[in-house]
Amino acid sequence: MGRLKFFRINSCTFSVSGRHIKGAPSGTGDIVVELGPNGKYIEIEVKSESGKQSKKQRENQKEVESLGGVYILARSIIDVENRLKPLMFNEDR
């Protein structure tokens, strides 16, 4: 659609050729979305039907929302569609 950019986020530490690399901070959503052209920041945390957010994930959600971003706790693709559709057609939100 040319209006969304999706990025898969890794919040872990891993090693490459003996070098330790830290990904995003703990609690960061699994997917980051940029909604153009206004650059609306969106984080998506993917959980199973019974999955629960960690304390750090809840803290991150509050931070994202307090800064005007959108946080989606997604248990299905329907959750994501329901939150993204209004944003795509009313970019002032």
PDB file of N, CA, C and O in Angstrom:
ATOM      1  N   MET A   1       0.817  -1.185   0.000  1.00  0.00           N
ATOM      2  CA  MET A   1       0.000   0.000   0.000  1.00  0.00           C
ATOM      3  C   MET A   1       0.864   1.253   0.000  1.00  0.00           C
ATOM      4  O   MET A   1       0.362   2.341  -0.281  1.00  0.00           O
ATOM      5  N   GLY A   2       2.138   1.126   0.306  1.00  0.00           N
ATOM      6  CA  GLY A   2       3.032   2.255   0.250  1.00  0.00           C
ATOM      7  C   GLY A   2       2.869   3.255   1.381  1.00  0.00           C
ATOM      8  O   GLY A   2       3.492   4.317   1.359  1.00  0.00           O
ATOM      9  N   ARG A   3       2.046   2.935   2.366  1.00  0.00           N
ATOM     10  CA  ARG A   3       1.792   3.882   3.448  1.00  0.00           C
ATOM     11  C   ARG A   3       2.303   3.371   4.785  1.00  0.00           C
ATOM     12  O   ARG A   3       2.318   4.116   5.765  1.00  0.00           O
ATOM     13  N   LEU A   4       2.714   2.131   4.837  1.00  0.00           N
ATOM     14  CA  LEU A   4       3.175   1.530   6.089  1.00  0.00           C
ATOM     15  C   LEU A   4       4.563   0.937   5.913  1.00  0.00           C
ATOM     16  O   LEU A   4       4.877   0.354   4.875  1.00  0.00           O
ATOM     17  N   LYS A   5       5.390   1.092   6.942  1.00  0.00           N
ATOM     18  CA  LYS A   5       6.679   0.409   6.994  1.00  0.00           C
ATOM     19  C   LYS A   5       6.671  -0.442   8.249  1.00  0.00           C
ATOM     20  O   LYS A   5       6.394   0.063   9.337  1.00  0.00           O
ATOM     21  N   PHE A   6       6.970  -1.730   8.115  1.00  0.00           N
ATOM     22  CA  PHE A   6       7.002  -2.642   9.245  1.00  0.00           C
ATOM     23  C   PHE A   6       8.437  -3.066   9.518  1.00  0.00           C
ATOM     24  O   PHE A   6       9.198  -3.324   8.586  1.00  0.00           O
ATOM     25  N   PHE A   7       8.809  -3.140  10.792  1.00  0.00           N
ATOM     26  CA  PHE A   7      10.130  -3.610  11.190  1.00  0.00           C
ATOM     27  C   PHE A   7       9.973  -4.637  12.296  1.00  0.00           C
ATOM     28  O   PHE A   7       9.303  -4.376  13.295  1.00  0.00           O
ATOM     29  N   ARG A   8      10.583  -5.802  12.127  1.00  0.00           N
ATOM     30  CA  ARG A   8      10.599  -6.821  13.185  1.00  0.00           C
ATOM     31  C   ARG A   8      11.710  -6.447  14.148  1.00  0.00           C
ATOM     32  O   ARG A   8      12.842  -6.210  13.725  1.00  0.00           O
ATOM     33  N   ILE A   9      11.405  -6.391  15.431  1.00  0.00           N
ATOM     34  CA  ILE A   9      12.356  -5.947  16.440  1.00  0.00           C
ATOM     35  C   ILE A   9      12.858  -7.143  17.247  1.00  0.00           C
ATOM     36  O   ILE A   9      12.078  -8.016  17.626  1.00  0.00           O
ATOM     37  N   ASN A  10      14.158  -7.176  17.503  1.00  0.00           N
ATOM     38  CA  ASN A  10      14.746  -8.205  18.360  1.00  0.00           C
ATOM     39  C   ASN A  10      15.208  -7.557  19.658  1.00  0.00           C
ATOM     40  O   ASN A  10      16.049  -6.658  19.646  1.00  0.00           O
ATOM     41  N   SER A  11      14.658  -8.016  20.773  1.00  0.00           N
ATOM     42  CA  SER A  11      15.086  -7.484  22.071  1.00  0.00           C
ATOM     43  C   SER A  11      15.807  -8.596  22.813  1.00  0.00           C
ATOM     44  O   SER A  11      15.269  -9.210  23.735  1.00  0.00           O
ATOM     45  N   CYS A  12      17.016  -8.834  22.395  1.00  0.00           N
ATOM     46  CA  CYS A  12      17.817  -9.905  22.981  1.00  0.00           C
ATOM     47  C   CYS A  12      19.293  -9.534  22.842  1.00  0.00           C
ATOM     48  O   CYS A  12      19.641  -8.492  22.288  1.00  0.00           O
ATOM     49  N   THR A  13      20.136 -10.401  23.353  1.00  0.00           N
ATOM     50  CA  THR A  13      21.569 -10.247  23.167  1.00  0.00           C
ATOM     51  C   THR A  13      22.050 -11.466  22.392  1.00  0.00           C
ATOM     52  O   THR A  13      21.655 -12.592  22.694  1.00  0.00           O
ATOM     53  N   PHE A  14      22.899 -11.243  21.397  1.00  0.00           N
ATOM     54  CA  PHE A  14      23.425 -12.363  20.627  1.00  0.00           C
ATOM     55  C   PHE A  14      24.887 -12.093  20.298  1.00  0.00           C
ATOM     56  O   PHE A  14      25.379 -10.974  20.438  1.00  0.00           O
ATOM     57  N   SER A  15      25.559 -13.136  19.861  1.00  0.00           N
ATOM     58  CA  SER A  15      26.982 -13.014  19.544  1.00  0.00           C
ATOM     59  C   SER A  15      27.226 -13.245  18.069  1.00  0.00           C
ATOM     60  O   SER A  15      26.646 -14.143  17.458  1.00  0.00           O
ATOM     61  N   VAL A  16      28.095 -12.421  17.505  1.00  0.00           N
ATOM     62  CA  VAL A  16      28.514 -12.569  16.117  1.00  0.00           C
ATOM     63  C   VAL A  16      30.028 -12.457  16.114  1.00  0.00           C
ATOM     64  O   VAL A  16      30.584 -11.422  16.482  1.00  0.00           O
ATOM     65  N   SER A  17      30.686 -13.517  15.700  1.00  0.00           N
ATOM     66  CA  SER A  17      32.151 -13.543  15.653  1.00  0.00           C
ATOM     67  C   SER A  17      32.771 -13.108  16.982  1.00  0.00           C
ATOM     68  O   SER A  17      33.745 -12.356  17.005  1.00  0.00           O
ATOM     69  N   GLY A  18      32.195 -13.592  18.088  1.00  0.00           N
ATOM     70  CA  GLY A  18      32.719 -13.288  19.410  1.00  0.00           C
ATOM     71  C   GLY A  18      32.337 -11.919  19.946  1.00  0.00           C
ATOM     72  O   GLY A  18      32.726 -11.556  21.056  1.00  0.00           O
ATOM     73  N   ARG A  19      31.591 -11.166  19.179  1.00  0.00           N
ATOM     74  CA  ARG A  19      31.162  -9.824  19.598  1.00  0.00           C
ATOM     75  C   ARG A  19      29.719  -9.893  20.091  1.00  0.00           C
ATOM     76  O   ARG A  19      28.855 -10.422  19.391  1.00  0.00           O
ATOM     77  N   HIS A  20      29.447  -9.368  21.283  1.00  0.00           N
ATOM     78  CA  HIS A  20      28.100  -9.381  21.848  1.00  0.00           C
ATOM     79  C   HIS A  20      27.329  -8.149  21.376  1.00  0.00           C
ATOM     80  O   HIS A  20      27.802  -7.017  21.483  1.00  0.00           O
ATOM     81  N   ILE A  21      26.146  -8.399  20.857  1.00  0.00           N
ATOM     82  CA  ILE A  21      25.307  -7.335  20.309  1.00  0.00           C
ATOM     83  C   ILE A  21      23.967  -7.352  21.028  1.00  0.00           C
ATOM     84  O   ILE A  21      23.319  -8.395  21.123  1.00  0.00           O
ATOM     85  N   LYS A  22      23.555  -6.202  21.533  1.00  0.00           N
ATOM     86  CA  LYS A  22      22.274  -6.090  22.221  1.00  0.00           C
ATOM     87  C   LYS A  22      21.252  -5.512  21.261  1.00  0.00           C
ATOM     88  O   LYS A  22      21.513  -4.519  20.581  1.00  0.00           O
ATOM     89  N   GLY A  23      20.095  -6.135  21.213  1.00  0.00           N
ATOM     90  CA  GLY A  23      19.006  -5.633  20.386  1.00  0.00           C
ATOM     91  C   GLY A  23      18.265  -4.522  21.110  1.00  0.00           C
ATOM     92  O   GLY A  23      18.856  -3.810  21.922  1.00  0.00           O
ATOM     93  N   ALA A  24      17.007  -4.369  20.832  1.00  0.00           N
ATOM     94  CA  ALA A  24      16.186  -3.329  21.455  1.00  0.00           C
ATOM     95  C   ALA A  24      16.047  -3.606  22.955  1.00  0.00           C
ATOM     96  O   ALA A  24      16.236  -4.740  23.395  1.00  0.00           O
ATOM     97  N   PRO A  25      15.723  -2.586  23.731  1.00  0.00           N
ATOM     98  CA  PRO A  25      15.544  -2.784  25.173  1.00  0.00           C
ATOM     99  C   PRO A  25      14.421  -3.776  25.472  1.00  0.00           C
ATOM    100  O   PRO A  25      13.485  -3.913  24.685  1.00  0.00           O
ATOM    101  N   SER A  26      14.515  -4.460  26.599  1.00  0.00           N
ATOM    102  CA  SER A  26      13.459  -5.373  27.026  1.00  0.00           C
ATOM    103  C   SER A  26      12.149  -4.616  27.109  1.00  0.00           C
ATOM    104  O   SER A  26      12.111  -3.468  27.552  1.00  0.00           O
ATOM    105  N   GLY A  27      11.082  -5.259  26.684  1.00  0.00           N
ATOM    106  CA  GLY A  27       9.760  -4.642  26.729  1.00  0.00           C
ATOM    107  C   GLY A  27       9.329  -4.009  25.423  1.00  0.00           C
ATOM    108  O   GLY A  27       8.152  -3.696  25.243  1.00  0.00           O
ATOM    109  N   THR A  28      10.278  -3.814  24.499  1.00  0.00           N
ATOM    110  CA  THR A  28       9.945  -3.231  23.201  1.00  0.00           C
ATOM    111  C   THR A  28       9.005  -4.178  22.453  1.00  0.00           C
ATOM    112  O   THR A  28       9.166  -5.397  22.518  1.00  0.00           O
ATOM    113  N   GLY A  29       8.026  -3.615  21.743  1.00  0.00           N
ATOM    114  CA  GLY A  29       7.091  -4.435  20.977  1.00  0.00           C
ATOM    115  C   GLY A  29       7.797  -5.285  19.930  1.00  0.00           C
ATOM    116  O   GLY A  29       8.924  -4.986  19.534  1.00  0.00           O
ATOM    117  N   ASP A  30       7.134  -6.341  19.488  1.00  0.00           N
ATOM    118  CA  ASP A  30       7.711  -7.263  18.509  1.00  0.00           C
ATOM    119  C   ASP A  30       7.843  -6.639  17.122  1.00  0.00           C
ATOM    120  O   ASP A  30       8.756  -6.979  16.369  1.00  0.00           O
ATOM    121  N   ILE A  31       6.936  -5.734  16.789  1.00  0.00           N
ATOM    122  CA  ILE A  31       6.914  -5.117  15.467  1.00  0.00           C
ATOM    123  C   ILE A  31       6.741  -3.613  15.642  1.00  0.00           C
ATOM    124  O   ILE A  31       5.911  -3.163  16.432  1.00  0.00           O
ATOM    125  N   VAL A  32       7.525  -2.844  14.905  1.00  0.00           N
ATOM    126  CA  VAL A  32       7.371  -1.391  14.887  1.00  0.00           C
ATOM    127  C   VAL A  32       6.862  -1.012  13.507  1.00  0.00           C
ATOM    128  O   VAL A  32       7.345  -1.508  12.490  1.00  0.00           O
ATOM    129  N   VAL A  33       5.873  -0.119  13.492  1.00  0.00           N
ATOM    130  CA  VAL A  33       5.258   0.310  12.242  1.00  0.00           C
ATOM    131  C   VAL A  33       5.366   1.828  12.149  1.00  0.00           C
ATOM    132  O   VAL A  33       5.157   2.543  13.129  1.00  0.00           O
ATOM    133  N   GLU A  34       5.693   2.297  10.967  1.00  0.00           N
ATOM    134  CA  GLU A  34       5.658   3.735  10.689  1.00  0.00           C
ATOM    135  C   GLU A  34       4.544   3.963   9.682  1.00  0.00           C
ATOM    136  O   GLU A  34       4.542   3.380   8.598  1.00  0.00           O
ATOM    137  N   LEU A  35       3.599   4.815  10.049  1.00  0.00           N
ATOM    138  CA  LEU A  35       2.486   5.136   9.172  1.00  0.00           C
ATOM    139  C   LEU A  35       2.786   6.467   8.511  1.00  0.00           C
ATOM    140  O   LEU A  35       2.864   7.494   9.185  1.00  0.00           O
ATOM    141  N   GLY A  36       2.953   6.456   7.194  1.00  0.00           N
ATOM    142  CA  GLY A  36       3.258   7.690   6.475  1.00  0.00           C
ATOM    143  C   GLY A  36       2.000   8.354   5.988  1.00  0.00           C
ATOM    144  O   GLY A  36       0.951   7.711   5.983  1.00  0.00           O
ATOM    145  N   PRO A  37       2.042   9.590   5.583  1.00  0.00           N
ATOM    146  CA  PRO A  37       3.235  10.415   5.503  1.00  0.00           C
ATOM    147  C   PRO A  37       3.554  11.157   6.801  1.00  0.00           C
ATOM    148  O   PRO A  37       4.595  11.808   6.888  1.00  0.00           O
ATOM    149  N   ASN A  38       2.680  11.074   7.815  1.00  0.00           N
ATOM    150  CA  ASN A  38       2.938  11.845   9.026  1.00  0.00           C
ATOM    151  C   ASN A  38       3.880  11.146  10.008  1.00  0.00           C
ATOM    152  O   ASN A  38       4.249  11.736  11.024  1.00  0.00           O
ATOM    153  N   GLY A  39       4.276   9.905   9.729  1.00  0.00           N
ATOM    154  CA  GLY A  39       5.247   9.205  10.559  1.00  0.00           C
ATOM    155  C   GLY A  39       4.715   8.751  11.899  1.00  0.00           C
ATOM    156  O   GLY A  39       5.480   8.679  12.861  1.00  0.00           O
ATOM    157  N   LYS A  40       3.431   8.442  12.003  1.00  0.00           N
ATOM    158  CA  LYS A  40       2.841   7.958  13.248  1.00  0.00           C
ATOM    159  C   LYS A  40       3.582   6.704  13.694  1.00  0.00           C
ATOM    160  O   LYS A  40       3.783   5.783  12.902  1.00  0.00           O
ATOM    161  N   TYR A  41       3.992   6.667  14.972  1.00  0.00           N
ATOM    162  CA  TYR A  41       4.760   5.547  15.536  1.00  0.00           C
ATOM    163  C   TYR A  41       3.801   4.538  16.163  1.00  0.00           C
ATOM    164  O   TYR A  41       2.937   4.894  16.964  1.00  0.00           O
ATOM    165  N   ILE A  42       3.971   3.281  15.783  1.00  0.00           N
ATOM    166  CA  ILE A  42       3.098   2.210  16.264  1.00  0.00           C
ATOM    167  C   ILE A  42       3.962   1.031  16.680  1.00  0.00           C
ATOM    168  O   ILE A  42       4.876   0.644  15.951  1.00  0.00           O
ATOM    169  N   GLU A  43       3.684   0.457  17.845  1.00  0.00           N
ATOM    170  CA  GLU A  43       4.337  -0.785  18.259  1.00  0.00           C
ATOM    171  C   GLU A  43       3.272  -1.854  18.391  1.00  0.00           C
ATOM    172  O   GLU A  43       2.172  -1.599  18.882  1.00  0.00           O
ATOM    173  N   ILE A  44       3.615  -3.065  17.944  1.00  0.00           N
ATOM    174  CA  ILE A  44       2.711  -4.200  18.056  1.00  0.00           C
ATOM    175  C   ILE A  44       3.392  -5.269  18.903  1.00  0.00           C
ATOM    176  O   ILE A  44       4.495  -5.716  18.586  1.00  0.00           O
ATOM    177  N   GLU A  45       2.732  -5.669  19.970  1.00  0.00           N
ATOM    178  CA  GLU A  45       3.195  -6.779  20.803  1.00  0.00           C
ATOM    179  C   GLU A  45       2.313  -7.971  20.473  1.00  0.00           C
ATOM    180  O   GLU A  45       1.095  -7.908  20.641  1.00  0.00           O
ATOM    181  N   VAL A  46       2.917  -9.055  20.006  1.00  0.00           N
ATOM    182  CA  VAL A  46       2.178 -10.239  19.582  1.00  0.00           C
ATOM    183  C   VAL A  46       2.121 -11.235  20.735  1.00  0.00           C
ATOM    184  O   VAL A  46       3.146 -11.633  21.287  1.00  0.00           O
ATOM    185  N   LYS A  47       0.904 -11.625  21.083  1.00  0.00           N
ATOM    186  CA  LYS A  47       0.695 -12.583  22.172  1.00  0.00           C
ATOM    187  C   LYS A  47      -0.300 -13.651  21.736  1.00  0.00           C
ATOM    188  O   LYS A  47      -1.147 -13.420  20.872  1.00  0.00           O
ATOM    189  N   SER A  48      -0.182 -14.813  22.346  1.00  0.00           N
ATOM    190  CA  SER A  48      -1.183 -15.854  22.134  1.00  0.00           C
ATOM    191  C   SER A  48      -2.458 -15.441  22.863  1.00  0.00           C
ATOM    192  O   SER A  48      -2.473 -14.428  23.563  1.00  0.00           O
ATOM    193  N   GLU A  49      -3.504 -16.202  22.707  1.00  0.00           N
ATOM    194  CA  GLU A  49      -4.775 -15.896  23.359  1.00  0.00           C
ATOM    195  C   GLU A  49      -4.623 -15.812  24.874  1.00  0.00           C
ATOM    196  O   GLU A  49      -5.312 -15.022  25.519  1.00  0.00           O
ATOM    197  N   SER A  50      -3.738 -16.607  25.444  1.00  0.00           N
ATOM    198  CA  SER A  50      -3.551 -16.608  26.902  1.00  0.00           C
ATOM    199  C   SER A  50      -2.272 -15.900  27.352  1.00  0.00           C
ATOM    200  O   SER A  50      -1.995 -15.827  28.549  1.00  0.00           O
ATOM    201  N   GLY A  51      -1.492 -15.380  26.401  1.00  0.00           N
ATOM    202  CA  GLY A  51      -0.232 -14.722  26.739  1.00  0.00           C
ATOM    203  C   GLY A  51      -0.433 -13.437  27.528  1.00  0.00           C
ATOM    204  O   GLY A  51      -1.409 -12.716  27.320  1.00  0.00           O
ATOM    205  N   LYS A  52       0.499 -13.154  28.437  1.00  0.00           N
ATOM    206  CA  LYS A  52       0.408 -11.952  29.270  1.00  0.00           C
ATOM    207  C   LYS A  52       1.620 -11.065  29.045  1.00  0.00           C
ATOM    208  O   LYS A  52       2.722 -11.552  28.793  1.00  0.00           O
ATOM    209  N   GLN A  53       1.409  -9.771  29.136  1.00  0.00           N
ATOM    210  CA  GLN A  53       2.509  -8.821  29.022  1.00  0.00           C
ATOM    211  C   GLN A  53       3.366  -8.894  30.287  1.00  0.00           C
ATOM    212  O   GLN A  53       2.866  -9.081  31.396  1.00  0.00           O
ATOM    213  N   SER A  54       4.666  -8.741  30.076  1.00  0.00           N
ATOM    214  CA  SER A  54       5.571  -8.637  31.216  1.00  0.00           C
ATOM    215  C   SER A  54       5.451  -7.226  31.799  1.00  0.00           C
ATOM    216  O   SER A  54       4.842  -6.344  31.195  1.00  0.00           O
ATOM    217  N   LYS A  55       6.036  -7.029  32.970  1.00  0.00           N
ATOM    218  CA  LYS A  55       6.043  -5.704  33.591  1.00  0.00           C
ATOM    219  C   LYS A  55       6.707  -4.689  32.657  1.00  0.00           C
ATOM    220  O   LYS A  55       6.204  -3.578  32.490  1.00  0.00           O
ATOM    221  N   LYS A  56       7.833  -5.067  32.050  1.00  0.00           N
ATOM    222  CA  LYS A  56       8.537  -4.151  31.145  1.00  0.00           C
ATOM    223  C   LYS A  56       7.697  -3.833  29.916  1.00  0.00           C
ATOM    224  O   LYS A  56       7.736  -2.708  29.418  1.00  0.00           O
ATOM    225  N   GLN A  57       6.944  -4.796  29.426  1.00  0.00           N
ATOM    226  CA  GLN A  57       6.073  -4.544  28.272  1.00  0.00           C
ATOM    227  C   GLN A  57       4.956  -3.576  28.633  1.00  0.00           C
ATOM    228  O   GLN A  57       4.617  -2.704  27.833  1.00  0.00           O
ATOM    229  N   ARG A  58       4.376  -3.712  29.829  1.00  0.00           N
ATOM    230  CA  ARG A  58       3.327  -2.775  30.261  1.00  0.00           C
ATOM    231  C   ARG A  58       3.903  -1.374  30.430  1.00  0.00           C
ATOM    232  O   ARG A  58       3.265  -0.390  30.056  1.00  0.00           O
ATOM    233  N   GLU A  59       5.112  -1.281  30.995  1.00  0.00           N
ATOM    234  CA  GLU A  59       5.768   0.021  31.150  1.00  0.00           C
ATOM    235  C   GLU A  59       6.041   0.655  29.788  1.00  0.00           C
ATOM    236  O   GLU A  59       5.835   1.854  29.600  1.00  0.00           O
ATOM    237  N   ASN A  60       6.508  -0.161  28.840  1.00  0.00           N
ATOM    238  CA  ASN A  60       6.774   0.339  27.486  1.00  0.00           C
ATOM    239  C   ASN A  60       5.486   0.815  26.828  1.00  0.00           C
ATOM    240  O   ASN A  60       5.485   1.850  26.161  1.00  0.00           O
ATOM    241  N   GLN A  61       4.392   0.082  27.001  1.00  0.00           N
ATOM    242  CA  GLN A  61       3.112   0.495  26.435  1.00  0.00           C
ATOM    243  C   GLN A  61       2.727   1.883  26.948  1.00  0.00           C
ATOM    244  O   GLN A  61       2.321   2.745  26.169  1.00  0.00           O
ATOM    245  N   LYS A  62       2.855   2.096  28.251  1.00  0.00           N
ATOM    246  CA  LYS A  62       2.517   3.404  28.824  1.00  0.00           C
ATOM    247  C   LYS A  62       3.393   4.507  28.239  1.00  0.00           C
ATOM    248  O   LYS A  62       2.910   5.603  27.954  1.00  0.00           O
ATOM    249  N   GLU A  63       4.683   4.218  28.060  1.00  0.00           N
ATOM    250  CA  GLU A  63       5.593   5.215  27.511  1.00  0.00           C
ATOM    251  C   GLU A  63       5.237   5.562  26.069  1.00  0.00           C
ATOM    252  O   GLU A  63       5.167   6.735  25.703  1.00  0.00           O
ATOM    253  N   VAL A  64       5.012   4.532  25.253  1.00  0.00           N
ATOM    254  CA  VAL A  64       4.650   4.760  23.845  1.00  0.00           C
ATOM    255  C   VAL A  64       3.387   5.613  23.764  1.00  0.00           C
ATOM    256  O   VAL A  64       3.342   6.586  23.012  1.00  0.00           O
ATOM    257  N   GLU A  65       2.369   5.254  24.529  1.00  0.00           N
ATOM    258  CA  GLU A  65       1.102   5.982  24.479  1.00  0.00           C
ATOM    259  C   GLU A  65       1.239   7.398  25.036  1.00  0.00           C
ATOM    260  O   GLU A  65       0.597   8.321  24.533  1.00  0.00           O
ATOM    261  N   SER A  66       2.063   7.580  26.063  1.00  0.00           N
ATOM    262  CA  SER A  66       2.232   8.924  26.642  1.00  0.00           C
ATOM    263  C   SER A  66       2.937   9.872  25.672  1.00  0.00           C
ATOM    264  O   SER A  66       2.789  11.091  25.768  1.00  0.00           O
ATOM    265  N   LEU A  67       3.703   9.308  24.741  1.00  0.00           N
ATOM    266  CA  LEU A  67       4.402  10.117  23.743  1.00  0.00           C
ATOM    267  C   LEU A  67       3.594  10.289  22.453  1.00  0.00           C
ATOM    268  O   LEU A  67       4.094  10.831  21.468  1.00  0.00           O
ATOM    269  N   GLY A  68       2.341   9.823  22.471  1.00  0.00           N
ATOM    270  CA  GLY A  68       1.474  10.000  21.304  1.00  0.00           C
ATOM    271  C   GLY A  68       1.523   8.857  20.310  1.00  0.00           C
ATOM    272  O   GLY A  68       0.899   8.930  19.252  1.00  0.00           O
ATOM    273  N   GLY A  69       2.255   7.803  20.635  1.00  0.00           N
ATOM    274  CA  GLY A  69       2.314   6.635  19.760  1.00  0.00           C
ATOM    275  C   GLY A  69       1.121   5.726  19.986  1.00  0.00           C
ATOM    276  O   GLY A  69       0.306   5.961  20.877  1.00  0.00           O
ATOM    277  N   VAL A  70       1.029   4.703  19.183  1.00  0.00           N
ATOM    278  CA  VAL A  70      -0.049   3.714  19.275  1.00  0.00           C
ATOM    279  C   VAL A  70       0.582   2.380  19.644  1.00  0.00           C
ATOM    280  O   VAL A  70       1.575   1.967  19.045  1.00  0.00           O
ATOM    281  N   TYR A  71       0.005   1.716  20.625  1.00  0.00           N
ATOM    282  CA  TYR A  71       0.488   0.403  21.059  1.00  0.00           C
ATOM    283  C   TYR A  71      -0.642  -0.582  20.836  1.00  0.00           C
ATOM    284  O   TYR A  71      -1.769  -0.360  21.279  1.00  0.00           O
ATOM    285  N   ILE A  72      -0.337  -1.669  20.148  1.00  0.00           N
ATOM    286  CA  ILE A  72      -1.347  -2.690  19.865  1.00  0.00           C
ATOM    287  C   ILE A  72      -0.922  -3.992  20.525  1.00  0.00           C
ATOM    288  O   ILE A  72       0.152  -4.519  20.238  1.00  0.00           O
ATOM    289  N   LEU A  73      -1.766  -4.506  21.407  1.00  0.00           N
ATOM    290  CA  LEU A  73      -1.568  -5.843  21.964  1.00  0.00           C
ATOM    291  C   LEU A  73      -2.379  -6.774  21.073  1.00  0.00           C
ATOM    292  O   LEU A  73      -3.606  -6.819  21.155  1.00  0.00           O
ATOM    293  N   ALA A  74      -1.683  -7.510  20.228  1.00  0.00           N
ATOM    294  CA  ALA A  74      -2.337  -8.297  19.181  1.00  0.00           C
ATOM    295  C   ALA A  74      -2.376  -9.778  19.529  1.00  0.00           C
ATOM    296  O   ALA A  74      -1.343 -10.415  19.740  1.00  0.00           O
ATOM    297  N   ARG A  75      -3.565 -10.297  19.582  1.00  0.00           N
ATOM    298  CA  ARG A  75      -3.752 -11.737  19.781  1.00  0.00           C
ATOM    299  C   ARG A  75      -4.184 -12.398  18.467  1.00  0.00           C
ATOM    300  O   ARG A  75      -4.243 -13.622  18.357  1.00  0.00           O
ATOM    301  N   SER A  76      -4.482 -11.553  17.475  1.00  0.00           N
ATOM    302  CA  SER A  76      -4.836 -12.038  16.136  1.00  0.00           C
ATOM    303  C   SER A  76      -4.599 -10.910  15.141  1.00  0.00           C
ATOM    304  O   SER A  76      -4.417  -9.755  15.527  1.00  0.00           O
ATOM    305  N   ILE A  77      -4.603 -11.250  13.878  1.00  0.00           N
ATOM    306  CA  ILE A  77      -4.439 -10.238  12.832  1.00  0.00           C
ATOM    307  C   ILE A  77      -5.633  -9.273  12.838  1.00  0.00           C
ATOM    308  O   ILE A  77      -5.503  -8.117  12.436  1.00  0.00           O
ATOM    309  N   ILE A  78      -6.779  -9.748  13.290  1.00  0.00           N
ATOM    310  CA  ILE A  78      -7.967  -8.906  13.381  1.00  0.00           C
ATOM    311  C   ILE A  78      -7.718  -7.740  14.345  1.00  0.00           C
ATOM    312  O   ILE A  78      -8.146  -6.616  14.082  1.00  0.00           O
ATOM    313  N   ASP A  79      -7.025  -8.008  15.464  1.00  0.00           N
ATOM    314  CA  ASP A  79      -6.689  -6.934  16.412  1.00  0.00           C
ATOM    315  C   ASP A  79      -5.873  -5.844  15.728  1.00  0.00           C
ATOM    316  O   ASP A  79      -6.111  -4.656  15.941  1.00  0.00           O
ATOM    317  N   VAL A  80      -4.919  -6.250  14.912  1.00  0.00           N
ATOM    318  CA  VAL A  80      -4.065  -5.290  14.209  1.00  0.00           C
ATOM    319  C   VAL A  80      -4.881  -4.524  13.173  1.00  0.00           C
ATOM    320  O   VAL A  80      -4.800  -3.297  13.108  1.00  0.00           O
ATOM    321  N   GLU A  81      -5.656  -5.223  12.374  1.00  0.00           N
ATOM    322  CA  GLU A  81      -6.484  -4.566  11.357  1.00  0.00           C
ATOM    323  C   GLU A  81      -7.434  -3.553  11.978  1.00  0.00           C
ATOM    324  O   GLU A  81      -7.590  -2.446  11.463  1.00  0.00           O
ATOM    325  N   ASN A  82      -8.066  -3.926  13.080  1.00  0.00           N
ATOM    326  CA  ASN A  82      -9.037  -3.038  13.722  1.00  0.00           C
ATOM    327  C   ASN A  82      -8.396  -1.750  14.228  1.00  0.00           C
ATOM    328  O   ASN A  82      -9.040  -0.701  14.225  1.00  0.00           O
ATOM    329  N   ARG A  83      -7.154  -1.815  14.656  1.00  0.00           N
ATOM    330  CA  ARG A  83      -6.467  -0.602  15.142  1.00  0.00           C
ATOM    331  C   ARG A  83      -5.832   0.198  14.016  1.00  0.00           C
ATOM    332  O   ARG A  83      -5.776   1.425  14.093  1.00  0.00           O
ATOM    333  N   LEU A  84      -5.345  -0.479  12.956  1.00  0.00           N
ATOM    334  CA  LEU A  84      -4.652   0.234  11.881  1.00  0.00           C
ATOM    335  C   LEU A  84      -5.604   0.905  10.898  1.00  0.00           C
ATOM    336  O   LEU A  84      -5.313   1.997  10.411  1.00  0.00           O
ATOM    337  N   LYS A  85      -6.722   0.279  10.603  1.00  0.00           N
ATOM    338  CA  LYS A  85      -7.641   0.845   9.596  1.00  0.00           C
ATOM    339  C   LYS A  85      -8.034   2.284   9.907  1.00  0.00           C
ATOM    340  O   LYS A  85      -7.928   3.133   9.023  1.00  0.00           O
ATOM    341  N   PRO A  86      -8.486   2.601  11.130  1.00  0.00           N
ATOM    342  CA  PRO A  86      -8.855   3.992  11.396  1.00  0.00           C
ATOM    343  C   PRO A  86      -7.670   4.943  11.260  1.00  0.00           C
ATOM    344  O   PRO A  86      -7.844   6.081  10.823  1.00  0.00           O
ATOM    345  N   LEU A  87      -6.489   4.506  11.618  1.00  0.00           N
ATOM    346  CA  LEU A  87      -5.304   5.357  11.509  1.00  0.00           C
ATOM    347  C   LEU A  87      -4.943   5.634  10.058  1.00  0.00           C
ATOM    348  O   LEU A  87      -4.490   6.728   9.722  1.00  0.00           O
ATOM    349  N   MET A  88      -5.141   4.650   9.206  1.00  0.00           N
ATOM    350  CA  MET A  88      -4.778   4.798   7.794  1.00  0.00           C
ATOM    351  C   MET A  88      -5.710   5.754   7.072  1.00  0.00           C
ATOM    352  O   MET A  88      -5.310   6.391   6.097  1.00  0.00           O
ATOM    353  N   PHE A  89      -6.946   5.861   7.536  1.00  0.00           N
ATOM    354  CA  PHE A  89      -7.903   6.711   6.836  1.00  0.00           C
ATOM    355  C   PHE A  89      -8.168   8.021   7.553  1.00  0.00           C
ATOM    356  O   PHE A  89      -8.918   8.861   7.057  1.00  0.00           O
ATOM    357  N   ASN A  90      -7.552   8.202   8.728  1.00  0.00           N
ATOM    358  CA  ASN A  90      -7.652   9.467   9.465  1.00  0.00           C
ATOM    359  C   ASN A  90      -6.309   9.699  10.143  1.00  0.00           C
ATOM    360  O   ASN A  90      -6.149   9.406  11.328  1.00  0.00           O
ATOM    361  N   GLU A  91      -5.359  10.217   9.405  1.00  0.00           N
ATOM    362  CA  GLU A  91      -3.988  10.314   9.892  1.00  0.00           C
ATOM    363  C   GLU A  91      -3.779  11.392  10.927  1.00  0.00           C
ATOM    364  O   GLU A  91      -2.649  11.595  11.371  1.00  0.00           O
ATOM    365  N   ASP A  92      -4.827  12.095  11.332  1.00  0.00           N
ATOM    366  CA  ASP A  92      -4.704  13.069  12.413  1.00  0.00           C
ATOM    367  C   ASP A  92      -4.759  12.398  13.769  1.00  0.00           C
ATOM    368  O   ASP A  92      -4.453  13.038  14.775  1.00  0.00           O
ATOM    369  N   ARG A  93      -5.137  11.136  13.834  1.00  0.00           N
ATOM    370  CA  ARG A  93      -5.297  10.424  15.100  1.00  0.00           C
ATOM    371  C   ARG A  93      -4.000   9.902  15.598  1.00  0.00           C
ATOM    372  O   ARG A  93      -3.953   9.274  16.656  1.00  0.00           O
TER     373      ARG A  93
END
